Amino acid sequence: MKILARGGSDFMPPKKSSRMKIEFTHHGYAGQIGVAVRKNHGVLSSGFSAINVKFTDDMVRGYPVVSASVSFEGAGYEAMFGWLQVISHDLGNGETDFSVDIAEQFQEFMNPFCYYGYKPKFYDAPRMNDPTVMTWKAYTFLCPLSLSNREEYRKITPLAGFTWGYTMSGGKPESILEPLPASEDDWDLARRNVTSYYPQWQFMDMPVTDIR
């Protein structure tokens, strides 16, 4: 995995968006993840009306909106991937809780991927307003789907990933974190805290990367 471009600060400037590209390889084919993070300016631009028509612009304004796309040289089934996202809540007292980000209606199926398919796109627009949370942070990984070997079906090996999120004050967003490429340590932290939720799955080591 190699980062091609990103901003130079831990926090996004006001009224700006941040973009980043990360290269990866899989089965000898080259691929690239394009990440974009911006501030949420309202219900219509972020699609919150699909969740609840009672949402107002003030309720979502200032939170981050992230999207990621995948380009990949491999054709057809070679380009079948899944997005795994782990969320951490820093409670500011030395305590941090972790969870896998899955739509509520799919949690019973014990599938850890929030999106999957052919070169799947990723989208998220969080709105955590718990006043006890100091930092909301996401660890987002692109993983290949094993199709050829039944014994490999439930093994998750991240090809590349990124971290992003925001800090909070009094239950309101304070600043948006600059997206960064996820490291092996990020993956180890994420999988260590969620493997108990998915005992049927194996969370494999992240390949050694060269981040520049």
N, C-alpha and C positions, 0 to 999 in steps of 0.2 A: 504494500500500500504506500502510495506517495501523494503528498498534498501538493497541489499545483498553485493555488492562490487562496489567500484569505486576508482578513484585516490584521492589524498589528496590535490590537488592544484586547483586554479581557472582556470589555463591555462595548456594546454597540453605541455609536453616537446617536443623539436624539434625531428623530425623523429620518433615519437612514436605514437601509437594508444591508445585509451582509451576505456575500456569496462565496462559495468555496467549491473546489473540485478535488476529488480524491481518486487516484488511479488504483486499480487492482488487477490481478490476473486469476483466471480460473480455467483449468484444463488446457493451458497453453494459449488461451485467448485473452486479449486485453479488454479491460472495461474501465468505466469511469462513472463516479457518482457526482452529480451536481446538486449542491445544497444551497438553499436560499432561506434566509431568516429575515423577517420584517416585523414591525409593530402592527398590532391589530388596531385598525382605525374604526371598526364598526361591525355591526351584525351582518350587513349585506355582503361586505367584502370578504368575510370569513365563513359565511354559510351557517351561522349559528341559528338562523331561522328554521333550519331543518331539525334542530334539536328541540327547541322550545320557542314558540312564537312570542313568548313573554320576555325574551331577552331584549335588552336595550343596548344602545351603543355604549353608554356609560358602564355597563356591566362587563364589557369585554375589551374596552379600549385600554391600550398600554401593554397588554399581554403579547407574547411572541406568536407569530404564525410561521411555521416551517414547512417547506416542501422539498422533496428530493426526487431526482430522476436518475435512471440507470441507462447508460449506453454500453453496448457489449458487442464484440465482434462475433461471438458464437451464435449459431442459428438455432431456431426451434427450441427443442427441449434443453439444449445447453444453456439457454437464457432463462431458465426457471429458477426464481429466487424467492426468498421470504424476508420480510423485515421483522426483526425482533427489537422491541423497545422496553427497556427497564427504567423505571422512574424512582428517583430518590427524593425524600423529603427531609431536609436538614431542619431539625427542631430547635437548633441553637443552644442546646444544653449538653452537647456531646452525643446526642441520640439521633440516629438517622434510620428511617424505615424505607424499605424497598418493595416494589411490586412490579409485575409484568403488565404492560399496557395492552389490554384486550377489551374490545367492545363487550358490554355486559351480556348481550344475547348469545355470545360465542364462548363464554367462560366455561360452560358445562362440558364442552367438547375437548377440553384439555389440549388445545392447540396453542402454542406460545406465540405464533406469528400474528401480528396485527394486520399485515397485508402480505399477499403472496400471489405468484402467477408469473406471466411472461414479462420480463423487464418491468416489474411492478413499480409504480410511483408511490411515494410516501407523503402523507399530509398529517399535520397535527396543529391544533390551536387550543392549548390548554387554558383553563380558567380556574385554577386553584385559588380560593380566597380564604383559606383557613388561617387565622391570625397567629396560630402557633408555629406555622411553617416559615422559616427564614429564607431558605433557598429551595427552589424546585428545579431539579436537574434531570435530564434524560440522557440515556446511553442507547444509541440507536445503531443497529448493526444489520448489514446486508449478508445473508447466508444462502448458499446454494441448497436447493431441494434435491435430496437423494432419490433417484428414480430407478436405478438399475439393479439395486441390491436390497432386498427386503430387510436384511440385517442392518443396513445403513439408514433406513427410513427415519429413525428417530435420533439421529446424531446431528447436532447443530455445531457447525464450524464457521465462525464469522470470517468473511473475506476482507471486509473493511467496515468502518463505521465512523460516527461522529458524536460529540457531546454538545448539548445546548441547554438552555433553560433561562431562569430569571430569578432575581432576588426579590424579596417581599418585605414590606414594612406595614404593620397594622392591617394585614389582610389584603393589601393592594400591591400591584406590581411596582417595583422601585427601579430596577434596571434589567436590561436583557443581556444575557451572557453571549459573548461572541462564540459562534460555533467553532469547534476544534476537532481535528482528527482523533478518533478514539485509539488509545494505546492498548498494549497487552495488559497493562495494569488496570485500565478501565474495564476491559472485558472480564478479568479475573474478579474484580470487585462486583461487577454486575451478576455474573453467574454464581458466585459464592452465596449471594443473598437471595437467589430465586430458584435454585435447583430443587429445594424441598417442595415447591409448588408443582413441579413437573417431574415426579420420580420416574415416569416412563421414558423420559428423554435423557440423552447424554449430551452435556455441554462440553464440547471438545476444546483443546487448546487453540488459541488464535495463532495463525502462522506468523513467524518472525517477519517483521516489516521494516522498511527503510523509509522513515518519515523525514522529508526535507522541506 
